[in-house]
Amino acid sequence: MHARNDGSTASADISGRAARARRLKAREDADVAADPRRISLLLAGIRIANGLALVFVPSLPERAYLGPEARLPTARALARFTGIRELVLGVGTALALNMRAHAAEVVAAGALCDAVDAVISLTAPGLVLRTRLASVTAIAGASAGFWAASRLRHDLQEATPFRSTLPM
């Protein structure tokens, strides 16, 4: 059998290489999206931004959660308490990731806070609907945080050589 040399073979080869390049790029994009460090940094950035807003202009984010109740002094004070927590968790996460020290534990602590927020938002009696709907973001943050913490712990264990705990 003789190969045709009319350009169709070359064009098929080029389109095959282009398809492989697209698949490789999609795989690389998926790897980046599933990178626990990047997800943890994203969560840290969201916490820092949310914390700053809650501390310095508590009525803006709280209005989204509480509606007209956000004007009450108690609501503003609670927003500031929560804002400081978010700032500490966000900055702590960023520092732990940067120093590569206890990152999994710090990310898990933030995820635990989000999980508790979700449970309270869903179960506390007398909350307005918009507060209950906010539990969706808490559930998302908790899920992403627990996943990232688990992956960070797994990656650390793979990178750390086996050390015997037996006395020598």
C-alpha positions in Angstrom: 0.0 0.0 0.0 1.3 3.4 -1.0 0.8 6.4 1.3 -0.7 9.4 -0.4 1.4 12.5 -0.3 -1.3 15.1 -1.0 -1.1 16.8 2.4 -3.9 14.9 4.0 -1.4 12.8 6.1 0.4 16.0 7.2 -2.9 17.7 8.1 -4.1 14.6 10.1 -0.8 14.6 11.9 -1.1 18.3 12.8 -4.7 17.9 14.0 -3.7 14.9 16.0 -0.9 16.8 17.7 -3.3 19.7 18.4 -5.8 17.4 20.0 -3.1 15.8 22.2 -2.0 19.3 23.2 -5.5 20.3 24.1 -6.0 17.1 26.2 -2.6 17.8 28.0 -3.6 21.4 28.7 -7.0 20.3 30.1 -5.2 17.8 32.3 -2.8 20.5 33.5 -5.7 22.9 34.2 -7.5 20.1 36.2 -4.3 19.5 38.2 -4.0 23.2 39.0 -7.7 23.4 40.0 -7.2 20.4 42.3 -4.1 21.7 43.9 -4.7 21.8 47.7 -2.2 24.6 48.2 -4.0 26.8 45.7 -7.4 26.0 47.1 -6.1 26.7 50.6 -4.7 30.0 49.5 -8.0 30.9 47.8 -9.8 30.1 51.0 -7.3 32.2 53.0 -7.8 35.1 50.6 -11.6 34.9 51.0 -11.2 34.7 54.8 -9.0 37.8 54.8 -11.3 39.8 52.5 -14.3 38.8 54.5 -12.6 39.5 57.8 -11.5 43.0 56.7 -15.1 43.8 55.6 -16.6 42.4 58.8 -14.2 44.4 61.0 -14.2 47.7 59.1 -17.6 47.9 57.5 -19.7 45.3 59.3 -23.0 46.5 58.1 -22.2 45.7 54.5 -21.6 41.9 54.7 -24.0 41.6 57.6 -26.9 43.1 55.7 -26.5 40.2 53.3 -26.9 37.7 56.1 -29.2 39.5 58.5 -31.2 42.0 56.5 -32.5 45.0 58.5 -31.2 43.4 61.7 -27.7 44.3 60.6 -28.2 47.8 61.9 -28.4 46.7 65.5 -25.3 47.4 67.6 -25.2 43.7 68.7 -25.1 42.5 65.1 -22.2 44.9 64.3 -20.3 43.8 67.4 -20.8 40.1 66.5 -19.7 40.9 62.9 -16.5 42.3 64.2 -15.8 39.3 66.4 -16.4 37.0 63.4 -14.2 39.3 61.3 -11.2 39.0 63.6 -11.6 35.2 63.6 -11.7 35.2 59.8 -8.6 37.5 59.6 -6.6 35.3 62.0 -7.6 32.1 60.2 -6.9 33.6 56.8 -3.5 35.1 57.7 -2.6 32.0 59.7 -3.4 29.8 56.7 -1.4 31.9 54.3 1.6 32.0 56.7 1.4 28.2 57.4 1.3 27.5 53.6 4.2 29.9 53.0 6.3 28.4 55.8 5.1 24.8 54.9 4.5 24.2 58.6 1.3 22.8 60.0 -0.6 24.0 56.9 -3.0 21.0 57.0 -3.9 21.6 60.7 -4.5 25.3 60.1 -6.7 24.7 57.0 -8.6 22.0 58.9 -9.2 24.5 61.8 -10.8 26.9 59.3 -12.9 24.1 57.8 -14.1 23.1 61.2 -15.2 26.8 61.9 -17.1 26.8 58.6 -18.7 23.4 59.4 -19.8 24.8 62.8 -21.1 28.0 61.2 -23.1 25.8 58.7 -24.7 23.7 61.5 -25.6 26.8 63.5 -27.0 28.6 60.5 -29.2 25.6 59.7 -30.4 24.6 63.1 -30.6 27.7 65.3 -34.2 28.7 66.0 -35.6 32.0 64.8 -33.1 32.8 62.1 -34.2 34.6 59.0 -34.2 32.7 55.7 -31.2 34.7 54.3 -29.1 33.6 57.3 -30.0 30.0 56.6 -29.2 30.4 53.0 -25.7 31.6 54.0 -25.0 28.1 55.2 -24.4 27.1 51.6 -21.2 29.2 51.6 -20.2 27.7 54.9 -20.8 24.2 53.7 -18.7 24.9 50.5 -15.9 26.4 52.6 -15.9 23.5 55.0 -15.9 20.9 52.2 -13.1 22.6 50.3 -11.1 23.1 53.5 -11.4 19.5 54.7 -10.5 18.2 51.3 -7.5 20.5 51.0 -6.4 19.7 54.6 -6.6 16.0 53.8 -4.6 16.4 50.6 -2.0 18.6 52.3 -1.6 16.0 55.0 -1.3 13.2 52.4 1.2 15.1 50.4 3.3 15.8 53.5 3.3 12.1 54.4 4.4 11.1 50.9 7.2 13.7 51.0 8.4 12.7 54.5 10.7 9.6 54.6 9.7 6.9 57.0 11.1 7.5 60.5 11.0 4.7 63.0 9.6 5.6 66.4 11.3 2.6 68.0 14.1 3.4 70.4 17.5 2.5 69.2 
